[in-house]
Amino acid sequence: MKHACHFPTCNTEVEPKLWGCKKHWFKLPNLLRTRIWATYKEGQEITKTPSPAYLLVAKQVEKWCLENPDT
């Protein structure tokens, strides 16, 4: 089952293991992309049990997205 890109206002559907669509993924700073992959555990999108570290990074990414809506 697909889900919407996590970038605010984007409804592009992506595969469950992906954070977002290609357009918005590459708008994120490299450091945030690296942190997302570093904390991602294979299968977390199936078990719905992301680690606390992943959730922390997800919050940082969300904050960045809200502060940079036109990036």
C-alpha positions in Angstrom: 0.0 0.0 0.0 1.4 3.4 -0.9 1.3 6.6 1.1 1.5 10.3 0.4 4.8 12.1 0.3 5.6 13.5 3.8 6.4 17.0 2.4 3.5 19.3 3.5 1.0 20.0 0.7 2.3 17.1 -1.5 -0.1 14.3 -2.2 2.1 12.3 -4.5 1.9 8.6 -3.7 5.1 6.8 -2.9 6.2 3.3 -1.9 5.8 2.6 1.8 9.6 2.5 2.6 10.2 6.0 1.0 10.0 9.2 2.9 8.6 11.1 0.0 8.5 11.8 -3.7 11.7 12.2 -5.7 11.1 16.0 -6.1 10.8 16.6 -2.4 13.3 14.1 -1.2 16.0 15.9 -3.1 14.9 19.3 -1.8 15.9 18.1 1.7 19.4 19.0 2.8 21.8 16.1 2.3 22.4 15.8 6.1 18.7 15.2 6.7 18.4 12.6 3.9 21.5 10.8 5.4 19.9 10.9 8.9 16.7 9.4 7.6 18.5 6.5 6.0 20.8 6.0 8.9 17.9 5.5 11.3 15.6 3.6 8.9 15.2 -0.1 9.7 14.1 -2.3 6.9 10.5 -3.4 7.4 9.5 -0.6 9.8 6.8 0.5 7.4 5.3 -2.9 7.6 5.5 -3.4 11.4 4.7 0.2 12.0 7.4 0.3 14.7 10.0 3.0 13.7 12.8 3.5 16.2 12.8 6.5 18.5 15.8 7.8 16.6 13.9 7.6 13.3 10.9 9.5 14.8 13.3 12.2 16.1 14.8 12.7 12.6 11.3 12.7 11.1 10.3 15.5 13.4 13.5 17.4 12.4 12.6 16.9 8.8 9.1 18.0 9.3 10.3 21.2 11.0 12.7 21.9 8.1 9.9 21.4 5.6 7.6 23.8 7.4 10.4 26.4 7.6 11.3 26.0 3.9 7.9 25.5 2.1 9.1 26.9 -1.2 12.5 25.2 -1.3 
